[in-house]
Amino acid sequence: MTQSPLSVLIVEDEYLIAMDLEQELADRGFVTIGPAGSLQDALGLLESEEVHLAVLDMHLKASDSFPLARRLTERGVPFLFLSGNDASALAPDLKFARVLPKPVDYDVLEAELRDLLPG
């Protein structure tokens, strides 16, 4: 039985980084959703698409992505932050989340995403 590709929601407000993430993850066998450049766009995609994993920029231009992280947690969707900030910038209730530094190491990102999956 063939397993369907995993879908990854990309939330990143820097256009070049978002396009790079989308291409790299697609090249590694993921189905990409987005990229979403705002919290509202990301929440809309979460409602309309089947999301298996998510990569979140911690701070977007108009807000942070913490409300989305909380919604993903409620739904049991694994995620990680990809950010110029470290874990000390996380909201207290999100301190459990993994934070990868920018610039991204795509081998590490892929390994971390696959490690988030259950089983």
N, CA, C and O atoms as CSV, one atom per row, in Angstrom:
chain,resi,resn,atom,element,x,y,z
A,1,MET,N,N,0.845,-1.185,0.000
A,1,MET,CA,C,0.000,0.000,0.000
A,1,MET,C,C,0.887,1.245,0.000
A,1,MET,O,O,1.795,1.360,0.823
A,2,THR,N,N,0.633,2.158,-0.902
A,2,THR,CA,C,1.419,3.373,-1.013
A,2,THR,C,C,0.882,4.424,-0.062
A,2,THR,O,O,-0.321,4.677,0.000
A,3,GLN,N,N,1.797,5.032,0.679
A,3,GLN,CA,C,1.394,6.088,1.602
A,3,GLN,C,C,1.319,7.405,0.832
A,3,GLN,O,O,2.208,7.719,0.040
A,4,SER,N,N,0.267,8.165,1.066
A,4,SER,CA,C,0.141,9.441,0.369
A,4,SER,C,C,1.165,10.426,0.919
A,4,SER,O,O,1.559,10.337,2.082
A,5,PRO,N,N,1.592,11.364,0.081
A,5,PRO,CA,C,2.585,12.340,0.532
A,5,PRO,C,C,2.055,13.178,1.692
A,5,PRO,O,O,0.854,13.420,1.805
A,6,LEU,N,N,2.957,13.606,2.533
A,6,LEU,CA,C,2.594,14.443,3.675
A,6,LEU,C,C,2.461,15.891,3.238
A,6,LEU,O,O,3.289,16.405,2.486
A,7,SER,N,N,1.414,16.538,3.717
A,7,SER,CA,C,1.216,17.949,3.396
A,7,SER,C,C,1.782,18.810,4.524
A,7,SER,O,O,1.590,18.531,5.708
A,8,VAL,N,N,2.488,19.868,4.113
A,8,VAL,CA,C,3.119,20.791,5.050
A,8,VAL,C,C,2.607,22.194,4.782
A,8,VAL,O,O,2.772,22.724,3.683
A,9,LEU,N,N,1.986,22.796,5.788
A,9,LEU,CA,C,1.569,24.186,5.718
A,9,LEU,C,C,2.794,25.060,5.974
A,9,LEU,O,O,3.472,24.915,6.991
A,10,ILE,N,N,3.067,25.963,5.043
A,10,ILE,CA,C,4.194,26.887,5.177
A,10,ILE,C,C,3.647,28.262,5.507
A,10,ILE,O,O,2.830,28.813,4.769
A,11,VAL,N,N,4.111,28.817,6.635
A,11,VAL,CA,C,3.701,30.153,7.058
A,11,VAL,C,C,4.967,30.988,7.179
A,11,VAL,O,O,5.752,30.824,8.113
A,12,GLU,N,N,5.153,31.888,6.213
A,12,GLU,CA,C,6.371,32.694,6.122
A,12,GLU,C,C,6.036,33.972,5.373
A,12,GLU,O,O,5.480,33.924,4.276
A,13,ASP,N,N,6.375,35.127,5.966
A,13,ASP,CA,C,6.021,36.398,5.331
A,13,ASP,C,C,7.120,36.983,4.454
A,13,ASP,O,O,6.886,37.987,3.780
A,14,GLU,N,N,8.290,36.398,4.439
A,14,GLU,CA,C,9.359,36.852,3.542
A,14,GLU,C,C,9.265,36.039,2.260
A,14,GLU,O,O,9.477,34.826,2.270
A,15,TYR,N,N,8.947,36.708,1.155
A,15,TYR,CA,C,8.635,36.040,-0.097
A,15,TYR,C,C,9.725,35.063,-0.543
A,15,TYR,O,O,9.417,33.916,-0.867
A,16,LEU,N,N,10.971,35.484,-0.566
A,16,LEU,CA,C,12.043,34.618,-1.063
A,16,LEU,C,C,12.237,33.390,-0.178
A,16,LEU,O,O,12.466,32.292,-0.684
A,17,ILE,N,N,12.147,33.567,1.121
A,17,ILE,CA,C,12.274,32.427,2.036
A,17,ILE,C,C,11.102,31.472,1.823
A,17,ILE,O,O,11.283,30.255,1.797
A,18,ALA,N,N,9.901,32.028,1.672
A,18,ALA,CA,C,8.707,31.198,1.466
A,18,ALA,C,C,8.823,30.376,0.186
A,18,ALA,O,O,8.508,29.186,0.182
A,19,MET,N,N,9.272,31.000,-0.893
A,19,MET,CA,C,9.410,30.281,-2.161
A,19,MET,C,C,10.483,29.197,-2.064
A,19,MET,O,O,10.325,28.104,-2.609
A,20,ASP,N,N,11.559,29.504,-1.375
A,20,ASP,CA,C,12.640,28.539,-1.176
A,20,ASP,C,C,12.143,27.341,-0.363
A,20,ASP,O,O,12.410,26.192,-0.716
A,21,LEU,N,N,11.423,27.614,0.719
A,21,LEU,CA,C,10.848,26.542,1.541
A,21,LEU,C,C,9.915,25.667,0.713
A,21,LEU,O,O,9.985,24.440,0.769
A,22,GLU,N,N,9.047,26.305,-0.049
A,22,GLU,CA,C,8.085,25.569,-0.856
A,22,GLU,C,C,8.806,24.636,-1.834
A,22,GLU,O,O,8.445,23.465,-1.955
A,23,GLN,N,N,9.808,25.145,-2.520
A,23,GLN,CA,C,10.523,24.343,-3.515
A,23,GLN,C,C,11.310,23.211,-2.864
A,23,GLN,O,O,11.258,22.070,-3.325
A,24,GLU,N,N,12.034,23.521,-1.800
A,24,GLU,CA,C,12.852,22.501,-1.124
A,24,GLU,C,C,11.994,21.375,-0.556
A,24,GLU,O,O,12.338,20.201,-0.696
A,25,LEU,N,N,10.890,21.725,0.079
A,25,LEU,CA,C,10.030,20.691,0.660
A,25,LEU,C,C,9.361,19.855,-0.436
A,25,LEU,O,O,9.216,18.642,-0.289
A,26,ALA,N,N,8.958,20.495,-1.520
A,26,ALA,CA,C,8.381,19.749,-2.643
A,26,ALA,C,C,9.422,18.802,-3.231
A,26,ALA,O,O,9.106,17.659,-3.562
A,27,ASP,N,N,10.658,19.271,-3.362
A,27,ASP,CA,C,11.736,18.422,-3.892
A,27,ASP,C,C,12.002,17.220,-2.991
A,27,ASP,O,O,12.518,16.200,-3.447
A,28,ARG,N,N,11.654,17.339,-1.727
A,28,ARG,CA,C,11.887,16.263,-0.761
A,28,ARG,C,C,10.647,15.390,-0.560
A,28,ARG,O,O,10.607,14.572,0.358
A,29,GLY,N,N,9.649,15.560,-1.404
A,29,GLY,CA,C,8.505,14.660,-1.400
A,29,GLY,C,C,7.292,15.111,-0.609
A,29,GLY,O,O,6.318,14.367,-0.502
A,30,PHE,N,N,7.329,16.311,-0.055
A,30,PHE,CA,C,6.176,16.829,0.683
A,30,PHE,C,C,5.233,17.552,-0.280
A,30,PHE,O,O,5.666,18.076,-1.307
A,31,VAL,N,N,3.958,17.576,0.055
A,31,VAL,CA,C,2.995,18.424,-0.641
A,31,VAL,C,C,2.928,19.713,0.167
A,31,VAL,O,O,2.655,19.680,1.366
A,32,THR,N,N,3.175,20.841,-0.478
A,32,THR,CA,C,3.178,22.100,0.254
A,32,THR,C,C,1.832,22.787,0.156
A,32,THR,O,O,1.173,22.763,-0.884
A,33,ILE,N,N,1.443,23.392,1.246
A,33,ILE,CA,C,0.225,24.193,1.329
A,33,ILE,C,C,0.666,25.606,1.649
A,33,ILE,O,O,1.419,25.825,2.598
A,34,GLY,N,N,0.209,26.556,0.873
A,34,GLY,CA,C,0.658,27.934,1.026
A,34,GLY,C,C,1.736,28.223,-0.005
A,34,GLY,O,O,1.718,27.659,-1.099
A,35,PRO,N,N,2.634,29.061,0.323
A,35,PRO,CA,C,2.874,29.659,1.634
A,35,PRO,C,C,1.864,30.755,1.986
A,35,PRO,O,O,1.357,31.469,1.121
A,36,ALA,N,N,1.599,30.855,3.266
A,36,ALA,CA,C,0.747,31.908,3.803
A,36,ALA,C,C,1.659,32.973,4.403
A,36,ALA,O,O,2.586,32.660,5.151
A,37,GLY,N,N,1.392,34.217,4.074
A,37,GLY,CA,C,2.219,35.302,4.576
A,37,GLY,C,C,1.623,36.047,5.747
A,37,GLY,O,O,2.238,36.971,6.280
A,38,SER,N,N,0.415,35.649,6.155
A,38,SER,CA,C,-0.231,36.311,7.289
A,38,SER,C,C,-0.937,35.272,8.144
A,38,SER,O,O,-1.215,34.160,7.697
A,39,LEU,N,N,-1.216,35.652,9.368
A,39,LEU,CA,C,-1.940,34.773,10.278
A,39,LEU,C,C,-3.316,34.431,9.706
A,39,LEU,O,O,-3.727,33.271,9.744
A,40,GLN,N,N,-4.028,35.423,9.180
A,40,GLN,CA,C,-5.364,35.173,8.637
A,40,GLN,C,C,-5.326,34.201,7.469
A,40,GLN,O,O,-6.156,33.295,7.387
A,41,ASP,N,N,-4.359,34.385,6.556
A,41,ASP,CA,C,-4.242,33.466,5.423
A,41,ASP,C,C,-3.953,32.047,5.912
A,41,ASP,O,O,-4.519,31.080,5.403
A,42,ALA,N,N,-3.074,31.935,6.896
A,42,ALA,CA,C,-2.710,30.612,7.422
A,42,ALA,C,C,-3.901,29.932,8.082
A,42,ALA,O,O,-4.122,28.738,7.879
A,43,LEU,N,N,-4.668,30.677,8.869
A,43,LEU,CA,C,-5.856,30.107,9.514
A,43,LEU,C,C,-6.865,29.656,8.468
A,43,LEU,O,O,-7.507,28.619,8.634
A,44,GLY,N,N,-7.012,30.418,7.398
A,44,GLY,CA,C,-7.918,30.035,6.323
A,44,GLY,C,C,-7.483,28.745,5.653
A,44,GLY,O,O,-8.316,27.885,5.366
A,45,LEU,N,N,-6.180,28.598,5.398
A,45,LEU,CA,C,-5.671,27.371,4.787
A,45,LEU,C,C,-5.856,26.179,5.715
A,45,LEU,O,O,-6.159,25.076,5.260
A,46,LEU,N,N,-5.677,26.397,7.007
A,46,LEU,CA,C,-5.859,25.322,7.967
A,46,LEU,C,C,-7.298,24.810,7.941
A,46,LEU,O,O,-7.542,23.615,8.108
A,47,GLU,N,N,-8.242,25.715,7.731
A,47,GLU,CA,C,-9.654,25.334,7.683
A,47,GLU,C,C,-10.021,24.629,6.382
A,47,GLU,O,O,-10.928,23.797,6.368
A,48,SER,N,N,-9.333,24.947,5.297
A,48,SER,CA,C,-9.758,24.448,3.990
A,48,SER,C,C,-8.912,23.304,3.431
A,48,SER,O,O,-9.303,22.680,2.444
A,49,GLU,N,N,-7.774,23.020,4.037
A,49,GLU,CA,C,-6.852,22.012,3.511
A,49,GLU,C,C,-6.578,20.933,4.554
A,49,GLU,O,O,-6.746,21.159,5.752
A,50,GLU,N,N,-6.160,19.767,4.092
A,50,GLU,CA,C,-5.723,18.715,4.999
A,50,GLU,C,C,-4.240,18.950,5.300
A,50,GLU,O,O,-3.387,18.809,4.424
A,51,VAL,N,N,-3.952,19.306,6.542
A,51,VAL,CA,C,-2.592,19.656,6.953
A,51,VAL,C,C,-2.054,18.557,7.862
A,51,VAL,O,O,-2.663,18.233,8.882
A,52,HIS,N,N,-0.899,17.981,7.486
A,52,HIS,CA,C,-0.257,16.959,8.315
A,52,HIS,C,C,0.823,17.539,9.218
A,52,HIS,O,O,1.028,17.061,10.334
A,53,LEU,N,N,1.511,18.567,8.737
A,53,LEU,CA,C,2.622,19.208,9.453
A,53,LEU,C,C,2.604,20.702,9.114
A,53,LEU,O,O,1.964,21.122,8.151
A,54,ALA,N,N,3.317,21.493,9.918
A,54,ALA,CA,C,3.403,22.925,9.605
A,54,ALA,C,C,4.772,23.469,9.988
A,54,ALA,O,O,5.380,23.059,10.977
A,55,VAL,N,N,5.235,24.408,9.168
A,55,VAL,CA,C,6.458,25.170,9.436
A,55,VAL,C,C,6.027,26.619,9.585
A,55,VAL,O,O,5.482,27.211,8.654
A,56,LEU,N,N,6.272,27.188,10.758
A,56,LEU,CA,C,5.785,28.525,11.075
A,56,LEU,C,C,6.925,29.498,11.318
A,56,LEU,O,O,7.835,29.223,12.100
A,57,ASP,N,N,6.869,30.631,10.645
A,57,ASP,CA,C,7.719,31.751,11.021
A,57,ASP,C,C,7.120,32.294,12.317
A,57,ASP,O,O,5.910,32.511,12.394
A,58,MET,N,N,7.940,32.511,13.320
A,58,MET,CA,C,7.423,32.925,14.618
A,58,MET,C,C,6.758,34.302,14.556
A,58,MET,O,O,5.681,34.508,15.115
A,59,HIS,N,N,7.412,35.239,13.871
A,59,HIS,CA,C,6.902,36.612,13.814
A,59,HIS,C,C,6.609,37.000,12.376
A,59,HIS,O,O,7.502,37.030,11.529
A,60,LEU,N,N,5.349,37.294,12.117
A,60,LEU,CA,C,4.908,37.766,10.818
A,60,LEU,C,C,4.821,39.287,10.868
A,60,LEU,O,O,4.901,39.875,11.947
A,61,LYS,N,N,4.660,39.919,9.734
A,61,LYS,CA,C,4.678,41.390,9.707
A,61,LYS,C,C,3.641,42.024,10.636
A,61,LYS,O,O,3.952,42.980,11.346
A,62,ALA,N,N,2.414,41.502,10.638
A,62,ALA,CA,C,1.341,42.139,11.399
A,62,ALA,C,C,1.049,41.465,12.743
A,62,ALA,O,O,0.276,41.997,13.539
A,63,SER,N,N,1.653,40.306,13.006
A,63,SER,CA,C,1.357,39.581,14.245
A,63,SER,C,C,2.395,38.477,14.427
A,63,SER,O,O,3.341,38.353,13.649
A,64,ASP,N,N,2.194,37.690,15.462
A,64,ASP,CA,C,3.007,36.481,15.579
A,64,ASP,C,C,2.139,35.301,15.136
A,64,ASP,O,O,0.946,35.461,14.877
A,65,SER,N,N,2.736,34.138,15.054
A,65,SER,CA,C,1.982,32.967,14.598
A,65,SER,C,C,1.516,32.095,15.761
A,65,SER,O,O,1.099,30.956,15.550
A,66,PHE,N,N,1.581,32.611,16.974
A,66,PHE,CA,C,1.204,31.823,18.148
A,66,PHE,C,C,-0.260,31.364,18.130
A,66,PHE,O,O,-0.527,30.225,18.511
A,67,PRO,N,N,-1.230,32.208,17.701
A,67,PRO,CA,C,-2.611,31.704,17.643
A,67,PRO,C,C,-2.747,30.496,16.706
A,67,PRO,O,O,-3.509,29.572,16.991
A,68,LEU,N,N,-2.020,30.505,15.607
A,68,LEU,CA,C,-2.039,29.364,14.695
A,68,LEU,C,C,-1.407,28.149,15.358
A,68,LEU,O,O,-1.925,27.040,15.230
A,69,ALA,N,N,-0.308,28.336,16.055
A,69,ALA,CA,C,0.354,27.230,16.756
A,69,ALA,C,C,-0.596,26.598,17.770
A,69,ALA,O,O,-0.628,25.377,17.927
A,70,ARG,N,N,-1.361,27.431,18.449
A,70,ARG,CA,C,-2.334,26.902,19.422
A,70,ARG,C,C,-3.437,26.106,18.714
A,70,ARG,O,O,-3.851,25.053,19.198
A,71,ARG,N,N,-3.903,26.603,17.585
A,71,ARG,CA,C,-4.939,25.900,16.827
A,71,ARG,C,C,-4.401,24.565,16.312
A,71,ARG,O,O,-5.104,23.555,16.357
A,72,LEU,N,N,-3.167,24.555,15.827
A,72,LEU,CA,C,-2.554,23.303,15.375
A,72,LEU,C,C,-2.453,22.308,16.526
A,72,LEU,O,O,-2.727,21.121,16.351
A,73,THR,N,N,-2.057,22.794,17.703
A,73,THR,CA,C,-1.944,21.944,18.880
A,73,THR,C,C,-3.300,21.331,19.230
A,73,THR,O,O,-3.387,20.136,19.515
A,74,GLU,N,N,-4.353,22.145,19.210
A,74,GLU,CA,C,-5.704,21.647,19.495
A,74,GLU,C,C,-6.107,20.541,18.529
A,74,GLU,O,O,-6.801,19.599,18.913
A,75,ARG,N,N,-5.681,20.653,17.298
A,75,ARG,CA,C,-6.037,19.675,16.266
A,75,ARG,C,C,-5.070,18.496,16.211
A,75,ARG,O,O,-5.291,17.550,15.455
A,76,GLY,N,N,-4.013,18.542,16.996
A,76,GLY,CA,C,-3.052,17.451,16.991
A,76,GLY,C,C,-2.145,17.448,15.768
A,76,GLY,O,O,-1.622,16.402,15.384
A,77,VAL,N,N,-1.956,18.621,15.151
A,77,VAL,CA,C,-1.088,18.735,13.975
A,77,VAL,C,C,0.306,19.160,14.433
A,77,VAL,O,O,0.466,20.244,14.994
A,78,PRO,N,N,1.320,18.315,14.200
A,78,PRO,CA,C,2.683,18.673,14.607
A,78,PRO,C,C,3.202,19.870,13.802
A,78,PRO,O,O,2.884,20.032,12.623
A,79,PHE,N,N,3.998,20.692,14.462
A,79,PHE,CA,C,4.568,21.872,13.805
A,79,PHE,C,C,5.905,22.198,14.448
A,79,PHE,O,O,6.255,21.692,15.513
A,80,LEU,N,N,6.634,23.061,13.761
A,80,LEU,CA,C,7.841,23.642,14.343
A,80,LEU,C,C,7.937,25.075,13.862
A,80,LEU,O,O,7.326,25.468,12.869
A,81,PHE,N,N,8.722,25.839,14.596
A,81,PHE,CA,C,8.976,27.223,14.209
A,81,PHE,C,C,10.305,27.296,13.487
A,81,PHE,O,O,11.270,26.634,13.868
A,82,LEU,N,N,10.348,28.098,12.451
A,82,LEU,CA,C,11.565,28.421,11.735
A,82,LEU,C,C,11.705,29.924,11.899
A,82,LEU,O,O,10.904,30.690,11.364
A,83,SER,N,N,12.730,30.349,12.646
A,83,SER,CA,C,12.738,31.745,13.061
A,83,SER,C,C,14.139,32.285,13.260
A,83,SER,O,O,15.089,31.540,13.500
A,84,GLY,N,N,14.243,33.595,13.156
A,84,GLY,CA,C,15.468,34.286,13.542
A,84,GLY,C,C,15.578,34.398,15.051
A,84,GLY,O,O,16.637,34.745,15.575
A,85,ASN,N,N,14.497,34.110,15.751
A,85,ASN,CA,C,14.479,34.130,17.220
A,85,ASN,C,C,14.713,32.723,17.750
A,85,ASN,O,O,14.557,31.740,17.025
A,86,ASP,N,N,15.085,32.639,19.007
A,86,ASP,CA,C,15.234,31.317,19.615
A,86,ASP,C,C,14.022,31.023,20.502
A,86,ASP,O,O,13.073,31.805,20.552
A,87,ALA,N,N,14.066,29.905,21.188
A,87,ALA,CA,C,12.926,29.448,21.980
A,87,ALA,C,C,12.539,30.416,23.098
A,87,ALA,O,O,11.411,30.363,23.589
A,88,SER,N,N,13.444,31.292,23.507
A,88,SER,CA,C,13.114,32.245,24.574
A,88,SER,C,C,12.027,33.227,24.138
A,88,SER,O,O,11.396,33.855,24.988
A,89,ALA,N,N,11.796,33.370,22.837
A,89,ALA,CA,C,10.767,34.285,22.337
A,89,ALA,C,C,9.381,33.651,22.271
A,89,ALA,O,O,8.408,34.324,21.932
A,90,LEU,N,N,9.284,32.368,22.592
A,90,LEU,CA,C,7.991,31.678,22.542
A,90,LEU,C,C,7.082,32.101,23.687
A,90,LEU,O,O,7.541,32.441,24.778
A,91,ALA,N,N,5.788,32.073,23.412
A,91,ALA,CA,C,4.810,32.277,24.484
A,91,ALA,C,C,4.957,31.118,25.470
A,91,ALA,O,O,5.305,30.008,25.067
A,92,PRO,N,N,4.693,31.363,26.762
A,92,PRO,CA,C,4.896,30.319,27.774
A,92,PRO,C,C,4.192,28.993,27.465
A,92,PRO,O,O,4.742,27.926,27.738
A,93,ASP,N,N,2.991,29.053,26.904
A,93,ASP,CA,C,2.256,27.819,26.628
A,93,ASP,C,C,2.770,27.083,25.383
A,93,ASP,O,O,2.299,25.988,25.073
A,94,LEU,N,N,3.717,27.670,24.681
A,94,LEU,CA,C,4.277,27.037,23.479
A,94,LEU,C,C,5.745,26.654,23.645
A,94,LEU,O,O,6.422,26.342,22.666
A,95,LYS,N,N,6.232,26.678,24.877
A,95,LYS,CA,C,7.648,26.380,25.125
A,95,LYS,C,C,8.049,24.965,24.715
A,95,LYS,O,O,9.237,24.674,24.575
A,96,PHE,N,N,7.074,24.088,24.521
A,96,PHE,CA,C,7.353,22.711,24.096
A,96,PHE,C,C,7.785,22.634,22.629
A,96,PHE,O,O,8.385,21.643,22.212
A,97,ALA,N,N,7.483,23.670,21.848
A,97,ALA,CA,C,7.682,23.620,20.400
A,97,ALA,C,C,9.159,23.680,20.023
A,97,ALA,O,O,9.971,24.318,20.694
A,98,ARG,N,N,9.475,22.999,18.938
A,98,ARG,CA,C,10.831,23.042,18.390
A,98,ARG,C,C,11.010,24.355,17.624
A,98,ARG,O,O,10.091,24.843,16.966
A,99,VAL,N,N,12.216,24.909,17.730
A,99,VAL,CA,C,12.550,26.134,17.005
A,99,VAL,C,C,13.845,25.889,16.249
A,99,VAL,O,O,14.882,25.601,16.847
A,100,LEU,N,N,13.776,26.005,14.933
A,100,LEU,CA,C,14.966,25.893,14.094
A,100,LEU,C,C,15.395,27.292,13.674
A,100,LEU,O,O,14.550,28.145,13.402
A,101,PRO,N,N,16.708,27.534,13.620
A,101,PRO,CA,C,17.187,28.869,13.273
A,101,PRO,C,C,17.162,29.133,11.768
A,101,PRO,O,O,17.274,28.215,10.955
A,102,LYS,N,N,17.013,30.389,11.428
A,102,LYS,CA,C,17.244,30.847,10.060
A,102,LYS,C,C,18.686,31.330,10.010
A,102,LYS,O,O,19.173,31.856,11.011
A,103,PRO,N,N,19.377,31.180,8.918
A,103,PRO,CA,C,18.928,30.552,7.684
A,103,PRO,C,C,18.756,29.047,7.873
A,103,PRO,O,O,19.437,28.423,8.686
A,104,VAL,N,N,17.837,28.488,7.110
A,104,VAL,CA,C,17.442,27.100,7.300
A,104,VAL,C,C,18.459,26.132,6.703
A,104,VAL,O,O,19.004,26.358,5.622
A,105,ASP,N,N,18.693,25.061,7.432
A,105,ASP,CA,C,19.439,23.910,6.923
A,105,ASP,C,C,18.367,22.905,6.518
A,105,ASP,O,O,17.708,22.321,7.378
A,106,TYR,N,N,18.189,22.702,5.219
A,106,TYR,CA,C,17.061,21.893,4.747
A,106,TYR,C,C,17.163,20.423,5.130
A,106,TYR,O,O,16.137,19.763,5.293
A,107,ASP,N,N,18.355,19.903,5.274
A,107,ASP,CA,C,18.495,18.518,5.741
A,107,ASP,C,C,17.984,18.394,7.173
A,107,ASP,O,O,17.296,17.431,7.512
A,108,VAL,N,N,18.324,19.373,8.009
A,108,VAL,CA,C,17.853,19.377,9.400
A,108,VAL,C,C,16.337,19.584,9.431
A,108,VAL,O,O,15.636,18.911,10.187
A,109,LEU,N,N,15.836,20.498,8.624
A,109,LEU,CA,C,14.395,20.741,8.586
A,109,LEU,C,C,13.638,19.479,8.199
A,109,LEU,O,O,12.651,19.125,8.845
A,110,GLU,N,N,14.087,18.804,7.164
A,110,GLU,CA,C,13.408,17.578,6.743
A,110,GLU,C,C,13.433,16.528,7.855
A,110,GLU,O,O,12.417,15.892,8.135
A,111,ALA,N,N,14.592,16.348,8.485
A,111,ALA,CA,C,14.707,15.364,9.565
A,111,ALA,C,C,13.791,15.728,10.733
A,111,ALA,O,O,13.138,14.855,11.304
A,112,GLU,N,N,13.740,16.997,11.087
A,112,GLU,CA,C,12.885,17.438,12.193
A,112,GLU,C,C,11.408,17.238,11.867
A,112,GLU,O,O,10.639,16.794,12.720
A,113,LEU,N,N,11.008,17.562,10.639
A,113,LEU,CA,C,9.610,17.361,10.250
A,113,LEU,C,C,9.231,15.885,10.319
A,113,LEU,O,O,8.180,15.531,10.851
A,114,ARG,N,N,10.085,15.038,9.783
A,114,ARG,CA,C,9.782,13.596,9.794
A,114,ARG,C,C,9.778,13.057,11.230
A,114,ARG,O,O,9.034,12.129,11.548
A,115,ASP,N,N,10.613,13.644,12.091
A,115,ASP,CA,C,10.670,13.219,13.493
A,115,ASP,C,C,9.410,13.622,14.271
A,115,ASP,O,O,9.074,13.000,15.279
A,116,LEU,N,N,8.726,14.651,13.804
A,116,LEU,CA,C,7.497,15.109,14.471
A,116,LEU,C,C,6.343,14.128,14.278
A,116,LEU,O,O,5.388,14.123,15.055
A,117,LEU,N,N,6.434,13.307,13.248
A,117,LEU,CA,C,5.335,12.397,12.930
A,117,LEU,C,C,5.210,11.289,13.961
A,117,LEU,O,O,6.219,10.771,14.438
A,118,PRO,N,N,3.998,10.922,14.308
A,118,PRO,CA,C,3.813,9.811,15.247
A,118,PRO,C,C,4.241,8.487,14.620
A,118,PRO,O,O,4.132,8.283,13.411
A,119,GLY,N,N,4.732,7.595,15.482
A,119,GLY,CA,C,5.084,6.240,15.047
A,119,GLY,C,C,6.282,6.218,14.205
A,119,GLY,O,O,6.704,5.151,13.760
